[in-house]
């Protein structure tokens, strides 16, 4: 980890380092999910194409907003924000998107599965950041979790 920048935030530096590492992991995870969501957006086929195309684009927008907020929290805590593409590819627990999958029902199922995985990680992060004594980061993760769950509900309603 790179050296933390000075801040008047009264969390111990070792706690801030742990929080920054956690936040950056989620920046990477959300970027992977964003890319997979855009792949679904571009490649989905079926009789309701336009509805799915637009839904996936809206979800991708939510993911970018969440990623930006989480990255900015890492910077706020004095850390460097983000991950390299190479680190994201190496560290993401998500399964690689199957590029040949285009049928609407299959695409929705795959996207819902991945969105659910990420939502579950974020929910765990609420507890982790609370245990580290950072209610603000826990609140941010709660906000992100709520949006992910909402988007998941929209996807699962099609299955």
Secondary structure as GFF3:
##gff-version 3
##sequence-region A 1 159
A	DSSP	alpha_helix	13	43	.	.	.	ID=ss1
A	DSSP	alpha_helix	49	76	.	.	.	ID=ss2
A	DSSP	alpha_helix	85	91	.	.	.	ID=ss3
A	DSSP	alpha_helix	104	131	.	.	.	ID=ss4
A	DSSP	alpha_helix	135	156	.	.	.	ID=ss5
###
